[in-house]
Amino acid sequence: MAKEAEKTEAKTPADAGEQPARVPVQVEDANAIATYANFCRVTGTPEELIIDVGLNSQPVGPQTEAIQINQRLVLNYFTAKRLLAALNMSIQRHEAAFGVLETDVQKRVQPSAMGAKR
């Protein structure tokens, strides 16, 4: 009788070695505020990661005024690691479609725009 019970039991995804189906996460963003940022600073504590974002009105040359921080994200390291993976995947897709993103502004500037002599 025990063998009959084994045959009729339904296998769960974990029993079968399969991944459970992913359920989409629903979000409500009606009250979200979108802010443009071209500056970020990452600091942290042993428990949390702190990401400050804001607008740097002087992205080239010496800073003459303070950068205004518009938003601060405080994340635990587990959430920060998931964010890192999601951002990495998004950037890889963008670069596959549009080419590598050069983060060194000096490498992106055209010599003629810098006033180079011919």
N, C-alpha and C positions, 0 to 999 in steps of 0.2 A: 503494500500500500504506500509506503514511503516513496517508492520509485514513481508511482503514478502522480503523487503530489509534486515531485520534482519536475516532471514533464509538463505539468499544467501551469507552473508558476511563470508569470510574465517576467522577463528580464528587464531590469532598469538599465538606462544608458551606462551607469557606472559599472554594473555587472557585465555588460557586453563590451566594456572598454571603449565606449563611444563618448564623445563630448555632448553634453546636453545642448539643446537648441538655444540659441541666443535670443533673448527677448529684448526688443528695442526699448530703450529708456525714454520715457516721455518727459519733456521739460516744458515749463511755462516761462516764456521769455517776454511777456507783454510789458513787464516793468523793468526790463533790462536797459541799462544806459550804455550806449556805445561811445567809446572814447578812443581817439587816435593817439598812439604812442610811438615815438622813435627812440626811446631811451628805456632801459631797464637796469635795475640793480638787484642782485640776489644776495641775501644774507640769511642767516639762520641761527637756530639754537639746536641743541641735541634732539629736541622733539619736533621742531617745526622749520619749514622753509619759508622765507619771507621774500616776496617778489614785489618790488616797487616799480611802477611804470609811469611815464610822464612824457612831456613834450620838451625836447631840447631845441630851443630856437637858434642855437649856435652850434650845429653839428660839426663844423670844421673850425679849427683854430682854437686859441685859448678861451676858456670860459670866463666871461666877465660878469655874468649874473647866475644866480642859483637856478637849477632846474626844478620846476614845479612838479611835484609828484601828484598825479591825478587819482591813482588807484593803488591799493596795496592788497595783495593776495597773501593769505597766511594758510599754508597747506601742511598736512602731515607728510612725511616722506613717502608713504605708500601712494598717496594721491599725486605727489610730485613725480614719482616714477612713472605712473600711468600717463600723466600730462607729457612727460618727456617722450614716451613712446608714441603718443598720438601726434605730437608736433614733429617728431622725426619722420613718421610715416607721411604726414602731410607735405613736408618739405621734399622728401624723396619723390613723391608724385609730381610736385611742381617742377622740380629740376629735371625730371624725365620728360616733361612736356615742353619746358621753356629754356632749359640749360642751367648750368651751375650758377648758383648765387654767390657772387664774390662779396665777402663781408669787409674786406680792406678797401676803404673808400679811395685810398691813393692809387690802387690798382684799377679802379673803375674810371678815374678821371682821365679824359682825353688830354694828351700833351698840348694841343692847341688851346684848350680851355684854361690851362694853367699859365698861358702866356709864354710858352717856350719859343725861343728864337730859332729860326731856320738857318 
